[in-house]
Amino acid sequence: MTISLRSLILSTALLVPGVAAAAELNLYTSREPGLVAPLLEAFTEETGVTVNTVFLKDGLAERVQAEGASSPADVLMAVDAGNMNDFVEMGLTQPITSKAVLAAVPTALHGPDDQWVALSMRARVVYAAKDLDISSITYEDLADPKWKGKLCIRSGQHPYNTALFAAYLAHHGAEATETWLAGMKDNLARTPGGGDRDGAKDILGGICDIAVANSYYVGKMRTNEKDPQQKEWGEAIKVLLPTFEDGGTHVNISGAAIAKHAPNHAEAVKLLEFLTSDDAQKLYAEANFEYPVKAGADLSPIVASFGDLKIDSLPLSEVVAGRKQVSNMVDKVGFNN
C-alpha cells in the first residue's frame, strides 16, 4: 500500500498552535508489505510511533535521490546487500550510531562505516533429493564433474546468484571463479531459469539431483496450504548448508538504513532498535522462515532442522563490490546459454 506522505505530514497537529504532533516516521521499503506489516504493527503497539509506509518495488533509491534534502524518508529498507550498498554509494544514508543496534548485528552484516545493518538473513543453500546419499557439500564442489547433468539453478544473472558468485570471487580470485562458473555450467541439468522453488520441483521430477536456492523457500513450500504441489516439492528435498573451503555459508540479507535527511531521526533509531530486538527477530523467523541476525534468537523449527549455520565471515559490503565483475564472467562463460 502506498501512502501520500505529504498529506500525512501536513497534519492538523502541525497547523494548530499548542497541539503536539503525534510521533511518526516514514519508511520507504521494497520489501513486500505483507512481510513487514506484522513487525511495524508490533513496533507501533510498543512505542506509540506511527509508521507511514511507502512501498516501491522498483526505483526506491532513485525516488529518494530525486526528493533530495526535502525527502520525508526516515528509514530505507530493502532486500539484498547489493541494494543496501547502492543506497550508500548514492549518498542516501547516514551512519548508524545506536550501540544497541550495532551490538545486536554481527559486524560482517554491517554496511560500510555502519551505514546500514542487516535485519534478517537467508542462506544460499543446496537442495538435494531426499534419498541422495550426501550429508554435506562445499560451494567449490558444485563444479565437480561428478554432478554433470545433475545441477539446477536459476539465472546466473539473478541477484541471489551474483551475490554468491561475488563471494566466491572474494575467496578465490578472478581466474578460479571463472573456472568454477564454467564447471558449474558443464554440470547443469537444464538451462538456468525459473525461481528457486523450481529447483525443488525439478528434483522431484527427476530432472536434477541438487539445486542452488535460498533457505527460506523451504518453509514457504512445506507450509503452503494454497498450493499442495509446493508442499510435495518441499518434502521431496533435504537442505544442505554449504560452506566455502576457507569460510562459512554465504548469506544475503534484508536490511535497513537511516535516510541521510531523515526528518524524524530519533524515531528512525527507535525502529532499528526494535527490529534488532529479541521480539522482532523472533517475528522475522516465524513470518518468513528467515534467519535472525541476533545471536540466540529463536529459529523456525523448519529452519532449525537444517542444522547449525556458520555464517561466512567476509563482510557483505566487500562481497557485493564484485557483483559487476562476476556478472561479466557469467556472460563470458555462457552460463545462461
matplotlib code that plots the C-alpha trace (Angstrom):
import matplotlib.pyplot as plt

x = [0.0, 1.4, 0.5, 0.7, 3.3, 2.7, -0.9, 0.2, 3.0, 0.9, -1.5, -3.8, -1.5, 1.3, -1.0, -2.7, -0.6, -0.2, -1.2, 1.6, 2.2, 2.0, 5.3, 5.7, 8.3, 8.3, 9.5, 10.5, 10.7, 11.0, 10.0, 6.6, 4.2, 2.8, 6.2, 6.9, 3.4, 3.4, 6.7, 5.5, 2.3, 4.2, 6.6, 3.7, 2.0, 5.2, 6.3, 3.3, 5.2, 3.1, 4.9, 3.9, 4.9, 5.8, 6.2, 8.3, 9.0, 11.4, 13.2, 13.3, 16.8, 16.1, 12.9, 14.8, 17.6, 15.1, 13.5, 16.8, 17.2, 13.4, 12.8, 10.4, 12.1, 13.4, 14.3, 15.2, 14.6, 15.4, 16.4, 19.9, 23.2, 23.8, 20.7, 21.7, 25.1, 23.6, 21.9, 25.3, 27.0, 24.3, 24.8, 21.3, 22.2, 24.0, 26.0, 24.0, 25.4, 23.0, 25.1, 22.1, 21.7, 25.4, 25.9, 22.9, 24.1, 27.3, 30.0, 30.1, 26.5, 27.1, 27.4, 30.5, 31.0, 27.8, 25.7, 23.3, 22.6, 21.1, 17.8, 17.3, 19.3, 18.6, 21.3, 22.2, 21.9, 21.8, 18.6, 19.3, 17.0, 15.7, 17.2, 20.5, 23.5, 25.0, 25.1, 27.5, 28.8, 31.0, 30.4, 33.5, 32.0, 29.3, 31.8, 32.9, 32.3, 30.5, 27.5, 27.5, 23.9, 22.6, 22.6, 19.7, 19.9, 18.0, 19.6, 23.2, 22.4, 19.9, 21.0, 20.8, 23.4, 25.6, 25.9, 27.1, 29.4, 30.9, 31.5, 33.4, 35.4, 36.3, 37.5, 39.3, 40.1, 39.0, 40.7, 39.4, 35.9, 35.7, 36.9, 34.3, 31.5, 32.4, 32.5, 29.0, 27.7, 29.0, 27.1, 23.7, 20.8, 18.8, 19.2, 19.3, 15.9, 12.7, 12.8, 14.4, 11.3, 11.7, 14.9, 12.9, 10.2, 12.7, 14.4, 11.0, 10.6, 13.9, 15.5, 18.3, 19.7, 20.8, 19.8, 21.2, 18.5, 17.6, 16.8, 13.6, 11.7, 11.7, 9.4, 7.3, 6.8, 6.3, 3.6, 1.8, -1.8, -3.0, -0.8, -0.4, 2.0, 4.5, 4.3, 5.3, 8.3, 9.4, 9.0, 11.0, 14.2, 16.7, 18.7, 22.5, 24.3, 27.3, 30.4, 33.4, 36.5, 38.1, 35.0, 31.3, 27.9, 27.0, 24.1, 22.2, 20.0, 17.1, 18.5, 17.7, 19.4, 18.6, 18.0, 20.5, 17.9, 15.6, 13.3, 12.3, 15.8, 15.0, 12.0, 14.1, 16.6, 13.8, 12.6, 16.0, 16.5, 13.1, 13.8, 17.0, 15.4, 14.7, 10.9, 11.2, 13.9, 11.5, 8.9, 11.2, 11.9, 8.2, 6.8, 9.1, 11.4, 14.4, 17.4, 17.5, 20.7, 20.8, 22.6, 20.4, 17.1, 14.7, 14.5, 11.5, 11.5, 11.8, 14.9, 16.4, 16.1, 18.7, 21.5, 23.8, 24.5, 28.1, 27.9, 30.8, 32.9, 33.6, 31.8, 28.9, 29.9, 33.1, 31.4, 28.9, 31.8, 32.5, 28.9, 29.7, 32.8, 31.1, 28.2, 30.6, 32.0, 28.6, 28.2, 31.7, 31.3, 27.8, 26.4, 22.7, 23.0]
y = [0.0, 3.4, 6.3, 10.0, 11.2, 14.9, 14.7, 12.7, 15.0, 18.2, 17.1, 19.3, 18.9, 20.7, 23.6, 24.4, 26.2, 24.3, 20.9, 18.4, 16.3, 12.5, 10.6, 9.1, 8.1, 7.5, 4.1, 3.6, -0.1, -2.5, -5.5, -6.8, -5.0, -8.3, -9.3, -6.2, -5.3, -7.6, -6.1, -2.5, -3.1, -4.6, -1.6, 0.9, -1.0, -1.0, 2.6, 4.6, 5.7, 5.5, 4.2, 5.7, 3.1, 3.8, 0.5, 0.8, -2.5, -0.7, 2.6, 3.2, 4.7, 6.9, 8.2, 9.2, 10.7, 12.8, 14.1, 15.4, 17.2, 17.6, 13.9, 12.8, 9.3, 8.3, 4.7, 2.8, -0.9, -3.4, -7.0, -7.8, -6.4, -5.0, -2.9, -1.6, -0.7, 1.2, 3.5, 4.2, 4.8, 7.2, 9.2, 8.4, 7.2, 8.3, 6.3, 4.3, 5.2, 3.3, 1.0, -1.4, -1.8, -2.2, -4.7, -6.8, -7.3, -9.2, -6.9, -8.8, -7.8, -4.1, -1.8, 0.3, 2.7, 1.3, 3.0, 0.1, -3.1, -6.5, -7.3, -10.9, -13.5, -16.1, -18.7, -19.7, -23.5, -26.7, -28.6, -32.3, -35.2, -36.7, -40.1, -38.9, -40.3, -36.9, -35.0, -32.1, -30.1, -27.1, -24.4, -25.5, -29.0, -27.5, -27.6, -31.2, -33.3, -35.9, -33.6, -33.4, -33.2, -33.1, -29.4, -27.0, -23.2, -20.1, -17.5, -16.8, -13.0, -13.1, -11.0, -14.1, -15.8, -12.8, -12.3, -15.9, -15.7, -12.4, -14.2, -16.9, -14.2, -12.7, -16.0, -17.3, -14.6, -14.0, -16.8, -19.5, -18.0, -18.1, -21.7, -22.6, -20.9, -22.8, -26.0, -25.4, -24.7, -28.1, -29.7, -28.1, -30.4, -27.7, -24.1, -21.8, -20.2, -20.1, -19.4, -21.2, -23.3, -24.7, -26.4, -28.4, -29.1, -30.4, -32.6, -34.2, -34.5, -36.3, -33.6, -32.9, -34.2, -31.0, -27.3, -24.0, -22.0, -19.8, -21.4, -19.7, -21.1, -24.5, -23.2, -21.4, -24.6, -27.0, -24.9, -23.9, -24.8, -23.0, -25.0, -28.6, -29.2, -26.9, -29.0, -32.0, -30.1, -29.1, -32.6, -34.1, -32.4, -32.1, -29.0, -28.9, -25.8, -25.5, -23.7, -22.2, -24.4, -21.5, -20.0, -20.4, -20.4, -17.4, -15.4, -12.5, -10.1, -7.8, -4.6, -1.1, 2.3, 5.7, 8.2, 11.0, 13.7, 11.8, 14.4, 12.0, 10.7, 9.7, 7.7, 6.1, 4.9, 3.5, 1.5, 0.0, -0.8, -2.5, -4.5, -5.9, -6.7, -10.3, -9.9, -8.6, -11.1, -13.9, -12.4, -12.4, -16.1, -17.0, -14.9, -15.6, -18.6, -16.2, -16.5, -13.8, -11.7, -11.5, -14.4, -16.6, -15.6, -18.4, -20.1, -21.6, -25.3, -26.0, -23.8, -25.2, -28.7, -27.6, -27.8, -25.2, -22.2, -21.0, -17.6, -16.7, -14.1, -12.0, -8.6, -8.4, -4.8, -6.3, -9.2, -7.1, -5.0, -7.8, -8.1, -6.4, -8.4, -11.8, -10.6, -10.2, -13.6, -15.2, -13.8, -14.7, -18.4, -18.5, -19.6, -19.0, -20.3]
z = [0.0, -1.0, 1.3, 0.4, 2.8, 2.2, 3.3, 6.4, 7.4, 7.0, 9.7, 11.7, 14.7, 12.8, 11.8, 15.1, 17.7, 21.0, 19.6, 19.8, 16.7, 17.2, 16.9, 13.5, 10.9, 7.2, 5.9, 2.3, 1.5, -1.4, 0.9, 0.3, 2.7, 4.0, 5.2, 7.2, 8.4, 11.5, 12.6, 12.1, 13.9, 16.9, 16.9, 16.9, 19.7, 21.8, 21.2, 20.1, 17.0, 13.8, 10.7, 7.3, 4.7, 1.1, -0.9, -4.0, -5.8, -8.1, -8.1, -4.4, -4.4, -7.4, -5.7, -2.6, -4.7, -6.7, -3.5, -2.3, 1.0, 1.3, 1.2, 4.0, 4.1, 7.6, 7.1, 3.9, 3.8, 1.1, 0.3, -0.9, 0.4, -3.1, -2.9, 0.5, -0.8, -3.7, -1.1, 0.4, -3.0, -4.0, -0.8, 0.6, 4.1, 7.3, 9.9, 12.5, 15.9, 18.2, 20.4, 20.8, 17.0, 16.3, 19.1, 18.0, 14.4, 13.7, 12.2, 8.9, 8.4, 8.8, 5.8, 5.1, 8.1, 9.7, 7.0, 7.1, 9.1, 8.3, 9.9, 8.7, 6.7, 4.1, 3.4, -0.2, 0.3, -1.7, -2.1, -2.6, -3.4, -0.1, -0.8, -2.2, -0.2, 0.8, 4.0, 3.3, 0.4, -0.3, -2.8, -4.6, -5.1, -7.3, -10.2, -9.6, -12.7, -10.5, -10.7, -14.5, -15.7, -12.2, -11.1, -11.3, -10.7, -11.6, -13.9, -13.3, -13.5, -10.7, -7.7, -5.5, -7.6, -8.5, -4.7, -4.2, -7.2, -5.8, -2.5, -4.4, -6.2, -2.8, -1.5, -4.6, -7.1, -10.7, -12.5, -10.1, -10.2, -13.9, -13.9, -11.3, -13.2, -16.3, -14.3, -12.9, -16.4, -17.5, -14.7, -15.4, -15.9, -17.8, -18.9, -15.8, -15.2, -13.2, -9.4, -6.5, -5.9, -9.4, -8.2, -5.7, -8.3, -10.8, -8.2, -7.5, -11.3, -11.7, -13.8, -11.3, -8.1, -6.5, -6.8, -5.5, -3.8, -0.8, 2.5, 3.3, 0.3, 2.0, 4.8, 2.3, 0.3, 3.1, 4.7, 1.5, 2.1, -1.1, -3.5, -2.3, -5.1, -3.5, -0.3, -2.4, -3.7, -0.3, 1.1, -1.8, -0.7, 2.1, 2.8, 2.9, 4.3, 2.0, 3.1, 1.3, 1.9, 3.7, 5.2, 6.1, 4.4, 2.2, 3.4, 1.9, 3.9, 4.3, 5.7, 6.8, 6.8, 8.3, 5.4, 5.1, 5.6, 8.0, 9.5, 12.3, 13.3, 16.8, 15.7, 13.0, 15.5, 17.7, 14.7, 14.0, 17.7, 17.7, 14.5, 16.0, 19.4, 20.5, 19.9, 16.4, 15.5, 16.5, 14.3, 11.3, 11.9, 12.3, 9.5, 6.6, 7.7, 7.7, 9.9, 12.7, 12.7, 16.5, 18.2, 20.3, 18.7, 18.1, 14.7, 12.9, 13.6, 9.8, 9.6, 12.7, 11.1, 8.5, 11.2, 12.6, 10.3, 10.3, 8.6, 6.2, 7.9, 4.8, 5.2, 2.8, 1.9, 0.5, -1.3, -3.2, -4.6, -7.1, -8.5, -11.8, -12.3, -11.8, -13.9, -16.8, -16.1, -16.2, -19.8, -20.7, -19.9, -21.4, -18.1, -19.1, -22.7]

ax = plt.figure().add_subplot(projection="3d")
ax.plot(x, y, z, "-o")
ax.set_aspect("equal")
plt.show()
